[in-house]
C-alpha cells in the first residue's frame, strides 16, 4: 500500500475536520417538501449569446413559483453556481425553501434565476465548478458581471416573465467565488440589486477581493443589505484565509453601519451550514418585503 506524504496526511486530516464540523448541521422542515404547499416549476435553459462574456455558453435554471400570476411583476433572486442551489437533493434545495417561504408570506413571489458560470470552447467539463471562465466572471472586481445580468440575463428572462425593476426586490446569492460575485454585483450596481447572500464567500486575493473590507470602510455606505455565512474550518491557502476574510468583512460592514448579518460556524468550504440556515437567511434578507413600494 502506498504511504501518504506528510502534506497529504495534513490535508486528509483537515478534510476530516471539516467534514466532522459540517456534520453539525442538518436540513430542517423548511428545506423539505411540505404537504399542501404549492410547488413552483423549474425549467432548464442555455444562454450562449453573451456580449459581455463572448464565446461563452452556460446552463441556467428558472424557478417560477405557483403564485406567479403573469400580471404582477415578480421579485427576482439570482443564484451563482445555480446547479448547486437548484438541486432537489443537494445542500441548499432552494426551490423547496422558496416554495415554503412564499406560501408562508415570508418572502415575495419571486422568480429564481439559477445561473451556472460560462464556459469557453468546445471542451467538455465534468462539473460546472470547473467551467474555465468561472473565476474570471466571479472573482474579478468590476461591473462586468453586473452588466451581464442587467443587460443580458434579466431581459432574456423578461421575454417570458414579468420581473420587478425595484432594486429592493432583487436579491443575489452565491457560494465561494459566487459569494464575492454576489457582493460585487450589489456593490457596483445598488441601483439594480440591494440584497446579498454570501456562503463561504471568497473575499480573498484570488483576483483582488481581499480589498473589500478597506473599500467598505472608506466608501460612503451603499443601500444594500448583506447576509454572510462562513465556518472556522474554511480554506486557508495562498489566496488567503477565508474565515479571517469573512470576519474582516463583518467588522467593516459593522464599522460602516450597514444592514448586515454574519453567521459563523464550525463548517468547512461547503454549502452544508449555509444550506441548513438558508430558510433563516432568506427570512432575514427579505424581512419587510411587503412594505416595499413596487
Backbone as CSV, one residue per row, in Angstrom:
resi,resn,N_x,N_y,N_z,CA_x,CA_y,CA_z,C_x,C_y,C_z
1,UNK,0.850,-1.199,0.000,0.000,0.000,0.000,0.884,1.248,0.000
2,UNK,0.552,2.190,-0.859,1.330,3.424,-0.951,1.100,4.294,0.275
3,UNK,2.212,4.777,0.878,2.097,5.602,2.077,1.874,7.059,1.697
4,UNK,1.046,7.747,2.473,0.776,9.155,2.221,1.931,10.013,2.717
5,UNK,2.216,11.064,1.974,3.233,12.017,2.403,2.707,12.810,3.594
6,UNK,3.594,13.477,4.365,3.126,14.304,5.486,2.115,15.357,5.058
7,UNK,2.373,16.004,3.889,1.434,17.018,3.419,0.079,16.396,3.133
8,UNK,0.075,15.233,2.492,-1.191,14.572,2.188,-1.939,14.200,3.460
9,UNK,-1.183,13.756,4.470,-1.811,13.410,5.747,-2.456,14.632,6.391
10,UNK,-1.765,15.764,6.301,-2.322,17.012,6.851,-3.607,17.375,6.130
11,UNK,-3.583,17.293,4.790,-4.757,17.644,4.011,-5.929,16.712,4.317
12,UNK,-5.636,15.419,4.462,-6.683,14.460,4.810,-7.252,14.782,6.183
13,UNK,-6.365,15.135,7.112,-6.818,15.487,8.462,-7.701,16.710,8.466
14,UNK,-7.291,17.739,7.693,-8.100,18.959,7.611,-9.451,18.659,6.985
15,UNK,-9.451,17.844,5.944,-10.714,17.486,5.300,-11.622,16.742,6.272
16,UNK,-11.031,15.872,7.079,-11.823,15.131,8.063,-12.424,16.061,9.099
17,UNK,-11.620,17.056,9.536,-12.134,18.035,10.494,-13.307,18.808,9.913
18,UNK,-13.150,19.232,8.649,-14.222,19.998,8.004,-15.486,19.152,7.871
19,UNK,-15.324,17.877,7.481,-16.480,17.005,7.352,-17.148,16.775,8.696
20,UNK,-16.328,16.600,9.737,-16.889,16.418,11.073,-17.645,17.658,11.506
21,UNK,-17.069,18.841,11.200,-17.739,20.088,11.562,-19.023,20.252,10.771
22,UNK,-19.003,19.906,9.486,-20.201,20.017,8.660,-21.322,19.120,9.181
23,UNK,-20.943,18.017,9.841,-21.965,17.103,10.340,-22.787,17.719,11.465
24,UNK,-22.360,18.897,11.953,-23.130,19.594,12.986,-24.442,20.146,12.441
25,UNK,-24.574,20.220,11.109,-25.702,20.927,10.502,-26.590,19.976,9.713
26,UNK,-27.887,20.150,9.912,-28.872,19.318,9.234,-29.961,20.199,8.624
27,UNK,-30.521,19.750,7.517,-31.639,20.459,6.912,-32.881,20.314,7.788
28,UNK,-33.651,21.398,7.877,-34.872,21.390,8.664,-36.111,21.269,7.801
29,UNK,-37.287,21.335,8.411,-38.546,21.149,7.661,-38.782,22.196,6.590
30,UNK,-38.242,23.414,6.763,-38.435,24.449,5.744,-37.634,24.164,4.481
31,UNK,-36.748,23.178,4.516,-35.955,22.807,3.344,-36.485,21.546,2.669
32,UNK,-37.631,21.066,3.125,-38.216,19.858,2.552,-39.613,20.166,2.032
33,UNK,-40.085,19.320,1.144,-41.421,19.487,0.589,-42.470,19.282,1.675
34,UNK,-43.426,20.216,1.739,-44.479,20.150,2.747,-45.829,19.916,2.079
35,UNK,-46.624,19.066,2.673,-47.949,18.780,2.136,-48.788,20.056,2.106
36,UNK,-49.462,20.273,0.990,-50.339,21.418,0.873,-49.680,22.696,0.422
37,UNK,-48.363,22.697,0.307,-47.645,23.897,-0.137,-47.540,23.881,-1.666
38,UNK,-48.047,24.913,-2.340,-47.945,24.949,-3.810,-46.500,24.859,-4.267
39,UNK,-46.256,24.067,-5.282,-44.887,23.817,-5.751,-44.625,24.552,-7.051
40,UNK,-43.537,25.308,-7.067,-43.132,26.008,-8.274,-42.580,25.063,-9.327
41,UNK,-42.338,25.608,-10.497,-41.838,24.818,-11.628,-40.416,25.249,-11.954
42,UNK,-39.535,24.280,-12.170,-38.148,24.542,-12.544,-37.919,24.048,-13.974
43,UNK,-37.369,24.926,-14.816,-37.054,24.549,-16.196,-35.586,24.852,-16.474
44,UNK,-35.016,24.110,-17.408,-33.585,24.249,-17.725,-33.419,24.919,-19.090
45,UNK,-32.395,25.803,-19.179,-32.168,26.580,-20.389,-30.659,26.700,-20.649
46,UNK,-30.330,27.236,-21.817,-28.938,27.511,-22.178,-28.851,28.929,-22.713
47,UNK,-27.828,29.664,-22.293,-27.585,31.018,-22.809,-26.184,31.036,-23.408
48,UNK,-26.099,31.347,-24.698,-24.815,31.285,-25.394,-24.603,32.483,-26.307
49,UNK,-25.207,33.632,-25.972,-25.083,34.799,-26.847,-24.638,36.044,-26.081
50,UNK,-23.772,35.855,-25.099,-23.325,36.991,-24.295,-22.353,37.877,-25.064
51,UNK,-22.549,39.178,-24.960,-21.589,40.141,-25.489,-20.600,40.575,-24.414
52,UNK,-21.015,40.491,-23.159,-20.115,40.844,-22.059,-19.044,39.771,-21.895
53,UNK,-19.462,38.494,-21.985,-18.527,37.364,-21.905,-18.628,36.568,-23.201
54,UNK,-18.045,37.110,-24.278,-18.210,36.485,-25.600,-17.635,35.078,-25.654
55,UNK,-18.257,34.283,-26.516,-17.833,32.905,-26.777,-18.038,31.989,-25.581
56,UNK,-18.904,32.389,-24.653,-19.225,31.509,-23.535,-20.617,30.928,-23.705
57,UNK,-20.791,29.771,-23.112,-22.095,29.132,-23.054,-22.321,28.691,-21.614
58,UNK,-23.565,28.787,-21.145,-23.860,28.384,-19.769,-25.274,27.831,-19.681
59,UNK,-25.446,26.870,-18.817,-26.777,26.395,-18.479,-27.342,27.255,-17.360
60,UNK,-28.654,27.406,-17.358,-29.299,28.058,-16.231,-30.685,27.460,-16.042
61,UNK,-31.203,27.658,-14.845,-32.496,27.116,-14.471,-33.396,28.264,-14.011
62,UNK,-34.667,28.186,-14.358,-35.643,29.159,-13.898,-36.625,28.485,-12.957
63,UNK,-36.803,29.098,-11.799,-37.828,28.671,-10.848,-38.950,29.688,-10.890
64,UNK,-40.150,29.230,-11.178,-41.326,30.102,-11.207,-42.316,29.587,-10.167
65,UNK,-42.591,30.383,-9.136,-43.488,29.900,-8.070,-44.912,29.735,-8.559
66,UNK,-45.648,28.866,-7.902,-47.033,28.610,-8.290,-47.887,29.870,-8.181
67,UNK,-47.477,30.806,-7.307,-48.274,32.011,-7.068,-48.050,33.096,-8.129
68,UNK,-47.115,32.904,-9.030,-46.889,33.890,-10.092,-48.101,33.914,-11.009
69,UNK,-48.685,35.120,-11.202,-49.938,35.209,-11.947,-49.793,35.727,-13.377
70,UNK,-48.576,36.064,-13.783,-48.361,36.540,-15.141,-48.694,38.001,-15.338
71,UNK,-49.248,38.648,-14.323,-49.636,40.050,-14.422,-48.799,40.944,-13.499
72,UNK,-48.592,40.490,-12.285,-47.848,41.273,-11.299,-46.360,40.986,-11.436
73,UNK,-45.520,42.009,-11.604,-44.078,41.764,-11.696,-43.555,41.019,-10.468
74,UNK,-42.776,39.992,-10.698,-42.239,39.172,-9.614,-40.927,39.745,-9.104
75,UNK,-40.667,39.502,-7.825,-39.332,39.768,-7.287,-38.344,38.822,-7.969
76,UNK,-37.057,39.119,-7.815,-36.017,38.367,-8.515,-34.934,37.943,-7.524
77,UNK,-34.491,36.711,-7.647,-33.334,36.255,-6.882,-32.427,35.463,-7.823
78,UNK,-31.197,35.945,-7.996,-30.236,35.320,-8.903,-29.210,34.541,-8.081
79,UNK,-29.012,33.279,-8.435,-28.067,32.399,-7.749,-26.898,32.100,-8.676
80,UNK,-25.679,32.372,-8.220,-24.489,31.945,-8.963,-24.187,30.482,-8.605
81,UNK,-23.495,29.770,-9.508,-23.346,28.321,-9.350,-24.727,27.715,-9.131
82,UNK,-25.634,28.065,-10.032,-27.031,27.715,-9.857,-27.299,26.239,-9.678
83,UNK,-26.470,25.390,-10.279,-26.680,23.946,-10.192,-26.692,23.448,-8.763
84,UNK,-25.861,24.055,-7.901,-25.781,23.564,-6.526,-26.956,24.049,-5.678
85,UNK,-27.548,25.178,-6.039,-28.686,25.701,-5.283,-30.016,25.083,-5.721
86,UNK,-30.134,24.740,-6.991,-31.425,24.296,-7.528,-31.685,22.812,-7.293
87,UNK,-30.651,22.062,-6.974,-30.790,20.615,-6.834,-31.799,20.246,-5.741
88,UNK,-32.654,19.280,-6.056,-33.651,18.802,-5.097,-33.040,17.890,-4.042
89,UNK,-31.811,17.431,-4.267,-31.173,16.524,-3.312,-29.850,17.087,-2.785
90,UNK,-29.550,18.339,-3.092,-28.272,18.931,-2.726,-28.268,19.547,-1.339
91,UNK,-27.276,20.416,-1.118,-27.072,21.006,0.193,-28.016,22.170,0.472
92,UNK,-28.575,22.813,-0.577,-29.403,24.005,-0.385,-30.896,23.773,-0.636
93,UNK,-31.231,23.104,-1.724,-32.627,22.796,-2.072,-33.487,24.062,-2.086
94,UNK,-32.966,25.074,-2.770,-33.601,26.390,-2.761,-35.045,26.390,-3.264
95,UNK,-35.399,25.640,-4.319,-36.799,25.680,-4.749,-37.784,25.271,-3.654
96,UNK,-37.456,24.239,-2.879,-38.340,23.824,-1.791,-38.415,24.902,-0.721
97,UNK,-37.277,25.506,-0.396,-37.257,26.583,0.596,-38.114,27.748,0.119
98,UNK,-37.951,28.123,-1.139,-38.720,29.246,-1.681,-40.210,28.929,-1.703
99,UNK,-40.574,27.704,-2.078,-41.980,27.310,-2.034,-42.565,27.537,-0.639
100,UNK,-41.840,27.063,0.382,-42.349,27.138,1.750,-42.431,28.569,2.254
101,UNK,-41.413,29.367,1.964,-41.401,30.742,2.470,-42.394,31.633,1.720
102,UNK,-42.538,31.430,0.422,-43.521,32.205,-0.342,-44.927,31.875,0.146
103,UNK,-45.206,30.593,0.358,-46.526,30.186,0.834,-46.835,30.777,2.204
104,UNK,-45.792,30.942,3.033,-45.970,31.494,4.380,-45.976,33.014,4.397
105,UNK,-45.747,33.647,3.239,-45.707,35.097,3.166,-44.434,35.691,3.727
106,UNK,-43.388,34.870,3.868,-42.133,35.335,4.465,-41.136,35.836,3.431
107,UNK,-41.489,35.699,2.176,-40.757,36.330,1.097,-41.745,36.568,-0.036
108,UNK,-41.462,37.497,-0.942,-42.417,37.791,-2.009,-42.477,36.681,-3.049
109,UNK,-43.454,36.779,-3.916,-43.494,35.892,-5.084,-42.247,36.216,-5.910
110,UNK,-41.352,35.254,-5.997,-40.009,35.501,-6.517,-39.643,34.497,-7.592
111,UNK,-39.186,34.989,-8.708,-38.633,34.125,-9.752,-37.149,33.936,-9.472
112,UNK,-36.735,32.684,-9.397,-35.335,32.360,-9.154,-34.612,32.082,-10.463
113,UNK,-33.458,32.713,-10.623,-32.611,32.502,-11.803,-31.332,31.838,-11.316
114,UNK,-31.155,30.581,-11.655,-30.034,29.783,-11.163,-29.011,29.639,-12.287
115,UNK,-27.989,30.487,-12.250,-27.023,30.588,-13.346,-25.759,29.783,-13.069
116,UNK,-25.334,29.020,-14.033,-24.010,28.413,-13.968,-22.983,29.352,-14.601
117,UNK,-21.718,29.232,-14.237,-20.696,30.073,-14.874,-20.530,29.716,-16.336
118,UNK,-20.043,30.669,-17.101,-19.822,30.437,-18.519,-18.620,29.542,-18.766
119,UNK,-18.653,28.881,-19.909,-17.539,28.022,-20.318,-17.192,28.351,-21.761
120,UNK,-15.895,28.486,-22.025,-15.436,28.799,-23.369,-14.959,27.539,-24.081
121,UNK,-15.198,27.517,-25.399,-14.671,26.429,-26.201,-15.593,25.224,-26.225
122,UNK,-15.156,24.214,-26.947,-15.950,23.009,-27.137,-15.586,21.899,-26.162
123,UNK,-14.590,22.126,-25.333,-14.162,21.077,-24.406,-15.274,20.750,-23.418
124,UNK,-15.372,19.486,-23.054,-16.377,19.040,-22.102,-15.847,19.216,-20.678
125,UNK,-16.751,19.519,-19.765,-16.364,19.637,-18.362,-17.161,18.625,-17.553
126,UNK,-16.531,18.076,-16.509,-17.224,17.084,-15.706,-18.117,17.706,-14.650
127,UNK,-17.964,19.034,-14.449,-18.773,19.717,-13.454,-18.775,21.206,-13.759
128,UNK,-19.906,21.904,-13.517,-19.907,23.363,-13.717,-18.880,24.080,-12.860
129,UNK,-18.469,23.463,-11.726,-17.437,24.085,-10.893,-16.143,24.279,-11.684
130,UNK,-15.944,23.474,-12.714,-14.697,23.504,-13.474,-14.808,24.314,-14.765
131,UNK,-15.883,25.083,-14.903,-16.013,25.945,-16.074,-14.803,26.876,-16.168
132,UNK,-14.224,26.989,-17.360,-12.954,27.702,-17.470,-13.088,29.216,-17.409
133,UNK,-14.314,29.733,-17.354,-14.485,31.185,-17.223,-15.016,31.571,-15.839
134,UNK,-15.146,30.597,-14.943,-15.799,30.847,-13.651,-15.066,31.885,-12.821
135,UNK,-13.785,31.697,-12.606,-13.055,32.636,-11.758,-13.008,34.025,-12.379
136,UNK,-12.844,34.090,-13.696,-12.813,35.397,-14.361,-14.115,36.147,-14.142
137,UNK,-15.225,35.435,-14.288,-16.530,36.076,-14.109,-16.798,36.435,-12.657
138,UNK,-16.488,35.508,-11.749,-16.912,35.662,-10.358,-15.939,36.453,-9.489
139,UNK,-14.654,36.248,-9.667,-13.663,36.832,-8.751,-13.166,38.211,-9.166
140,UNK,-13.436,38.617,-10.389,-12.972,39.918,-10.867,-13.768,41.041,-10.225
141,UNK,-13.062,42.054,-9.753,-13.712,43.219,-9.144,-13.979,44.266,-10.218
142,UNK,-15.153,44.171,-10.831,-15.563,45.131,-11.851,-17.073,45.050,-11.981
143,UNK,-17.637,45.908,-12.813,-19.081,45.908,-13.044,-19.493,44.954,-14.161
144,UNK,-18.545,44.209,-14.729,-18.859,43.393,-15.899,-19.954,42.361,-15.629
145,UNK,-19.847,41.636,-14.526,-20.840,40.595,-14.271,-22.210,41.219,-14.000
146,UNK,-22.232,42.347,-13.286,-23.488,43.054,-13.067,-24.102,43.474,-14.398
147,UNK,-23.269,43.973,-15.309,-23.750,44.371,-16.636,-24.315,43.170,-17.386
148,UNK,-23.640,42.053,-17.283,-24.109,40.805,-17.901,-25.506,40.443,-17.395
149,UNK,-25.715,40.526,-16.088,-27.028,40.210,-15.527,-28.092,41.209,-15.982
150,UNK,-27.755,42.496,-15.848,-28.739,43.562,-16.074,-29.100,43.711,-17.547
151,UNK,-28.104,43.616,-18.404,-28.327,43.869,-19.831,-28.622,42.613,-20.644
152,UNK,-28.298,41.451,-20.114,-28.447,40.239,-20.924,-29.367,39.196,-20.287
153,UNK,-29.107,38.816,-19.043,-29.889,37.728,-18.447,-31.293,38.177,-18.053
154,UNK,-31.409,39.301,-17.351,-32.747,39.743,-16.951,-33.646,40.013,-18.165
155,UNK,-33.161,40.681,-19.213,-34.008,40.850,-20.403,-34.387,39.519,-21.056
156,UNK,-33.476,38.545,-21.013,-33.786,37.231,-21.577,-34.942,36.580,-20.825
157,UNK,-34.874,36.625,-19.500,-35.944,36.032,-18.689,-37.241,36.828,-18.846
158,UNK,-37.107,38.145,-18.987,-38.277,39.025,-19.103,-39.046,38.814,-20.408
159,UNK,-38.472,38.071,-21.347,-39.222,37.735,-22.559,-40.410,36.835,-22.234
160,UNK,-40.296,36.091,-21.133,-41.345,35.155,-20.736,-42.095,35.578,-19.473
161,UNK,-41.408,36.286,-18.589,-41.992,36.586,-17.285,-41.817,38.059,-16.935
162,UNK,-42.783,38.590,-16.194,-42.700,39.976,-15.742,-41.862,40.041,-14.475
163,UNK,-40.785,40.826,-14.538,-39.860,40.957,-13.414,-39.890,42.384,-12.884
164,UNK,-39.763,42.518,-11.581,-39.711,43.844,-10.985,-38.433,44.565,-11.392
165,UNK,-38.504,45.893,-11.473,-37.299,46.688,-11.656,-36.942,47.431,-10.365
166,UNK,-37.607,47.056,-9.268,-37.328,47.656,-7.961,-36.109,46.977,-7.348
167,UNK,-35.002,47.693,-7.132,-33.787,47.053,-6.609,-33.967,46.466,-5.214
168,UNK,-34.947,46.984,-4.448,-35.210,46.440,-3.116,-35.903,45.084,-3.165
169,UNK,-36.358,44.701,-4.343,-36.989,43.397,-4.527,-36.146,42.499,-5.433
170,UNK,-34.854,42.808,-5.484,-33.914,41.970,-6.236,-32.798,41.518,-5.306
171,UNK,-32.581,40.212,-5.236,-31.547,39.631,-4.384,-30.568,38.843,-5.240
172,UNK,-29.354,38.695,-4.723,-28.323,37.941,-5.448,-27.552,37.093,-4.454
173,UNK,-27.288,35.842,-4.849,-26.796,34.810,-3.945,-25.611,34.094,-4.583
174,UNK,-24.674,33.625,-3.757,-23.579,32.832,-4.298,-22.770,32.151,-3.214
175,UNK,-22.043,31.117,-3.618,-21.189,30.362,-2.720,-19.752,30.445,-3.201
176,UNK,-18.811,30.623,-2.279,-17.389,30.671,-2.583,-17.103,31.859,-3.506
177,UNK,-16.527,31.640,-4.674,-16.314,32.751,-5.609,-17.637,33.358,-6.050
178,UNK,-18.694,32.558,-6.066,-20.017,33.093,-6.354,-20.507,34.033,-5.269
179,UNK,-20.007,33.849,-4.030,-20.379,34.731,-2.933,-19.797,36.121,-3.089
180,UNK,-18.509,36.197,-3.429,-17.917,37.512,-3.653,-18.515,38.140,-4.905
181,UNK,-18.866,37.318,-5.895,-19.521,37.823,-7.102,-20.845,38.489,-6.753
182,UNK,-21.625,37.845,-5.880,-22.908,38.415,-5.477,-22.702,39.776,-4.820
183,UNK,-21.700,39.869,-3.944,-21.439,41.151,-3.285,-21.003,42.196,-4.306
184,UNK,-20.160,41.814,-5.245,-19.662,42.752,-6.250,-20.805,43.329,-7.082
185,UNK,-21.777,42.493,-7.432,-22.905,42.978,-8.230,-23.642,44.083,-7.484
186,UNK,-23.960,43.859,-6.216,-24.688,44.868,-5.447,-23.812,46.079,-5.147
187,UNK,-22.534,45.850,-4.909,-21.593,46.950,-4.643,-21.493,47.869,-5.857
188,UNK,-21.378,47.270,-7.026,-21.240,48.056,-8.257,-22.565,48.662,-8.721
189,UNK,-23.682,47.932,-8.509,-24.967,48.381,-9.049,-26.078,48.301,-7.991
190,UNK,-25.953,49.071,-6.915,-27.030,49.078,-5.911,-28.327,49.670,-6.440
191,UNK,-28.260,50.323,-7.598,-29.488,50.799,-8.237,-30.288,49.652,-8.833
192,UNK,-29.687,48.446,-8.896,-30.333,47.293,-9.505,-30.531,46.125,-8.529
193,UNK,-29.584,45.913,-7.625,-29.647,44.814,-6.653,-29.266,45.341,-5.275
194,UNK,-30.114,45.045,-4.264,-29.832,45.569,-2.927,-29.868,44.506,-1.835
195,UNK,-29.953,43.251,-2.211,-29.935,42.181,-1.218,-28.883,41.150,-1.622
196,UNK,-27.983,40.840,-0.680,-26.853,39.949,-0.958,-26.829,38.815,0.058
197,UNK,-26.654,37.585,-0.435,-26.451,36.422,0.423,-25.193,35.702,-0.040
198,UNK,-24.197,35.643,0.840,-22.909,35.021,0.506,-22.642,33.836,1.420
199,UNK,-22.385,32.679,0.817,-22.000,31.482,1.560,-20.510,31.222,1.347
200,UNK,-19.770,31.076,2.419,-18.307,30.868,2.396,-17.660,31.721,1.297
201,UNK,-17.993,32.990,1.275,-17.553,33.883,0.212,-16.038,34.025,0.133
202,UNK,-15.531,34.092,-1.091,-14.075,34.171,-1.332,-13.590,35.619,-1.333
203,UNK,-13.642,36.255,-0.163,-13.171,37.631,-0.046,-11.662,37.629,0.204
204,UNK,-10.966,36.942,-0.678,-9.525,36.718,-0.570,-8.856,37.196,-1.854
205,UNK,-7.535,37.027,-1.909,-6.789,37.597,-3.033,-6.677,36.621,-4.210
206,UNK,-7.829,36.143,-4.693,-7.829,35.355,-5.930,-7.631,36.294,-7.113
207,UNK,-8.446,37.359,-7.122,-8.293,38.420,-8.130,-8.482,39.791,-7.469
208,UNK,-7.988,39.913,-6.244,-8.017,41.206,-5.575,-9.153,41.430,-4.605
209,UNK,-9.961,40.410,-4.336,-11.133,40.571,-3.483,-10.831,40.884,-2.033
210,UNK,-9.577,40.702,-1.616,-9.214,40.992,-0.221,-9.298,42.474,0.115
211,UNK,-9.476,43.350,-0.889,-9.522,44.798,-0.628,-10.898,45.262,-0.161
212,UNK,-11.904,44.399,-0.241,-13.254,44.861,0.076,-13.413,45.435,1.486
213,UNK,-12.858,44.822,2.529,-13.033,45.431,3.849,-12.532,46.877,3.906
214,UNK,-11.407,47.166,3.270,-10.893,48.543,3.252,-11.805,49.446,2.435
215,UNK,-12.285,48.946,1.291,-13.183,49.756,0.461,-14.478,50.071,1.203
216,UNK,-15.005,49.092,1.914,-16.247,49.305,2.662,-16.054,50.390,3.709
217,UNK,-14.910,50.372,4.380,-14.645,51.357,5.431,-14.455,52.767,4.866
218,UNK,-13.924,52.870,3.670,-13.547,54.183,3.136,-14.525,54.730,2.092
219,UNK,-15.609,54.004,1.851,-16.600,54.431,0.868,-17.907,54.735,1.582
220,UNK,-18.589,55.773,1.160,-19.894,56.077,1.742,-20.789,54.839,1.655
221,UNK,-21.521,54.522,2.721,-22.358,53.313,2.720,-23.325,53.266,1.541
222,UNK,-23.483,52.080,1.000,-24.397,51.864,-0.123,-25.684,51.219,0.411
223,UNK,-26.814,51.448,-0.255,-28.102,50.978,0.267,-28.337,49.495,0.007
224,UNK,-27.436,48.663,0.555,-27.557,47.225,0.341,-27.635,46.499,1.683
225,UNK,-28.301,45.378,1.680,-28.451,44.502,2.847,-27.636,43.239,2.580
226,UNK,-26.807,42.831,3.556,-25.840,41.757,3.308,-25.933,40.684,4.393
227,UNK,-26.052,39.429,3.972,-26.000,38.278,4.872,-24.771,37.460,4.503
228,UNK,-23.875,37.259,5.475,-22.656,36.479,5.273,-22.700,35.217,6.137
229,UNK,-22.262,34.100,5.570,-22.104,32.855,6.325,-20.721,32.297,6.056
230,UNK,-20.070,31.796,7.100,-18.785,31.125,6.922,-18.524,30.224,8.119
231,UNK,-17.512,29.362,7.994,-17.145,28.442,9.066,-15.671,28.534,9.385
232,UNK,-15.319,28.289,10.630,-13.932,28.461,11.077,-12.991,27.425,10.495
233,UNK,-13.541,26.370,9.870,-12.714,25.373,9.190,-12.681,25.584,7.677
234,UNK,-12.969,26.804,7.241,-12.914,27.128,5.820,-11.457,27.119,5.339
235,UNK,-11.280,27.339,4.048,-9.985,27.200,3.380,-8.949,28.205,3.892
236,UNK,-7.709,27.763,3.945,-6.555,28.615,4.250,-5.470,28.229,3.246
237,UNK,-5.215,29.121,2.267,-4.215,28.781,1.251,-3.490,30.037,0.783
238,UNK,-2.820,29.963,-0.347,-2.012,31.088,-0.818,-2.855,32.328,-1.122
239,UNK,-4.125,32.145,-1.421,-5.003,33.285,-1.699,-5.429,34.010,-0.425
240,UNK,-5.369,33.321,0.696,-5.774,33.927,1.955,-6.500,32.937,2.839
241,UNK,-6.994,33.450,3.965,-7.751,32.653,4.917,-9.216,33.085,4.827
242,UNK,-10.080,32.168,4.387,-11.477,32.516,4.126,-12.195,32.968,5.403
243,UNK,-11.963,32.269,6.499,-12.630,32.609,7.757,-12.240,34.019,8.210
244,UNK,-10.947,34.302,8.212,-10.500,35.626,8.630,-10.993,36.706,7.667
245,UNK,-11.040,36.394,6.390,-11.512,37.370,5.411,-12.983,37.712,5.633
246,UNK,-13.778,36.693,5.965,-15.183,36.959,6.246,-15.361,37.721,7.551
247,UNK,-14.497,37.453,8.536,-14.541,38.240,9.777,-14.189,39.702,9.503
248,UNK,-13.236,39.930,8.623,-12.887,41.300,8.241,-14.055,41.981,7.537
249,UNK,-14.755,41.242,6.696,-15.946,41.797,6.048,-16.990,42.181,7.098
250,UNK,-17.197,41.286,8.064,-18.174,41.572,9.121,-17.818,42.855,9.859
251,UNK,-16.555,42.990,10.248,-16.132,44.172,11.007,-16.258,45.436,10.169
252,UNK,-15.950,45.344,8.883,-16.060,46.515,8.012,-17.513,46.933,7.836
253,UNK,-18.398,45.962,7.650,-19.820,46.272,7.496,-20.379,46.891,8.778
254,UNK,-19.921,46.380,9.928,-20.359,46.953,11.203,-19.834,48.375,11.361
255,UNK,-18.565,48.589,11.024,-17.961,49.916,11.142,-18.714,50.946,10.317
256,UNK,-19.113,50.550,9.114,-19.795,51.481,8.212,-21.316,51.456,8.375
257,UNK,-21.778,50.735,9.400,-23.198,50.738,9.790,-24.120,50.233,8.679
258,UNK,-23.706,49.146,8.055,-24.559,48.501,7.060,-25.656,47.687,7.739
259,UNK,-26.707,47.424,7.010,-27.730,46.471,7.410,-27.179,45.091,7.025
260,UNK,-26.618,44.393,7.998,-25.940,43.134,7.684,-26.159,42.126,8.804
261,UNK,-25.882,40.868,8.479,-25.855,39.805,9.479,-24.764,38.829,9.103
262,UNK,-23.990,38.405,10.087,-22.948,37.398,9.880,-23.266,36.200,10.760
263,UNK,-23.303,35.019,10.159,-23.492,33.786,10.916,-22.259,32.917,10.721
264,UNK,-21.486,32.780,11.776,-20.296,31.945,11.742,-20.587,30.580,12.333
265,UNK,-19.804,29.604,11.927,-19.995,28.254,12.430,-18.700,27.488,12.448
266,UNK,-18.808,26.180,12.486,-17.633,25.320,12.570,-17.330,24.616,11.261
267,UNK,-18.131,24.867,10.231,-18.015,24.119,8.989,-16.829,24.480,8.133
268,UNK,-16.699,23.750,7.046,-15.630,23.976,6.095,-16.137,24.675,4.847
269,UNK,-15.404,24.481,3.742,-15.738,25.169,2.498,-16.774,24.345,1.739
270,UNK,-18.003,24.454,2.182,-19.097,23.702,1.567,-20.394,24.458,1.800
271,UNK,-21.474,23.904,1.268,-22.774,24.516,1.457,-23.602,23.865,2.553
272,UNK,-22.986,23.006,3.372,-23.745,22.273,4.383,-24.347,23.226,5.416
273,UNK,-23.520,24.084,6.013,-24.010,25.038,7.008,-24.953,26.047,6.344
274,UNK,-24.523,26.618,5.213,-25.352,27.596,4.522,-26.693,27.031,4.112
275,UNK,-26.714,25.768,3.693,-27.978,25.138,3.327,-28.886,24.942,4.521
276,UNK,-28.304,24.559,5.660,-29.106,24.332,6.862,-29.792,25.610,7.335
277,UNK,-29.137,26.757,7.111,-29.712,28.023,7.577,-30.305,28.847,6.437
278,UNK,-30.451,28.243,5.244,-30.991,29.015,4.119,-32.375,29.591,4.420
279,UNK,-33.300,28.834,5.014,-34.597,29.452,5.319,-34.462,30.663,6.243
280,UNK,-33.670,30.531,7.301,-33.433,31.653,8.221,-32.794,32.827,7.493
281,UNK,-31.853,32.534,6.618,-31.146,33.580,5.883,-32.107,34.359,4.988
282,UNK,-32.973,33.637,4.283,-33.902,34.301,3.376,-34.970,35.073,4.135
283,UNK,-35.392,34.571,5.278,-36.335,35.349,6.100,-35.719,36.685,6.495
284,UNK,-34.462,36.634,6.926,-33.789,37.869,7.340,-33.597,38.805,6.139
285,UNK,-33.161,38.239,5.030,-32.864,39.056,3.850,-34.114,39.734,3.321
286,UNK,-35.242,39.024,3.347,-36.475,39.538,2.754,-37.395,40.223,3.762
287,UNK,-36.962,40.353,5.000,-37.854,40.937,6.006,-38.310,42.335,5.559
288,UNK,-39.578,42.616,5.808,-40.143,43.901,5.418,-40.460,44.020,3.937
289,UNK,-40.381,42.919,3.205,-40.578,42.998,1.749,-41.959,43.540,1.388
290,UNK,-42.965,43.231,2.232,-44.327,43.647,1.920,-44.570,45.133,2.178
291,UNK,-43.547,45.818,2.708,-43.661,47.261,2.922,-42.882,48.056,1.879
292,UNK,-42.280,47.344,0.919,-41.513,47.991,-0.142,-42.485,48.479,-1.207
293,UNK,-42.306,49.708,-1.646,-43.149,50.250,-2.700,-42.766,49.636,-4.035
294,UNK,-43.748,49.077,-4.711,-43.467,48.446,-6.014,-43.426,49.486,-7.135
